[in-house]
Amino acid sequence: MPIPIPVTKTKIATVPWGIPITNEVNRLTTATTPSAWIAPTFLNGWVNFGSGQQVAQYRKVGDLVYLRGVVKSGTLGASAFNLPAGYRPPLDLAFAVSSAGAFGNIAVNATGDVIPANGNVVSFHFNGVCFSITP
């Protein structure tokens, strides 16, 4: 049985080495284009650590949200900031992080609250926290 000839897709553009870029490739590329890093509005006494450390920020790439940065001085168990709709996980999540060189725990709730839950208010690192916004 012969192999059917594939249906030709609409050609959008061609990269210099001659590979056609199709509608599907463009759709996938657009879906995974990173948003800019966004600085949160802090709550409950939390502030950026300073002293050359990465400032707290978040961004979305496709359906994944990434957090980064180091914060300090807030109230343990109280929200450091709130993620806007479209950046929230479908369920409450917990992440192990570094806190003043030891174990810390950050909760990211479906309400958007990012809560340094356990650790030391001297510093909380958000680096490496990543989660999906799809169920």
Number of C-alpha atoms within 10 A of each C-alpha: 3 4 5 6 6 6 6 7 11 11 10 11 13 11 8 7 6 8 9 15 15 15 14 11 12 12 10 11 12 12 12 13 11 14 12 11 14 12 14 15 13 16 16 14 13 22 19 18 19 13 7 6 12 16 18 24 19 21 19 22 15 16 14 17 21 18 20 19 19 22 25 21 17 21 17 18 16 17 23 25 21 19 20 11 11 12 21 23 22 15 14 13 13 15 17 16 21 19 23 15 13 11 13 20 20 26 20 24 19 17 15 21 19 24 20 32 21 17 21 21 18 14 23 30 27 27 17 13 17 16 19 17 18 12 6
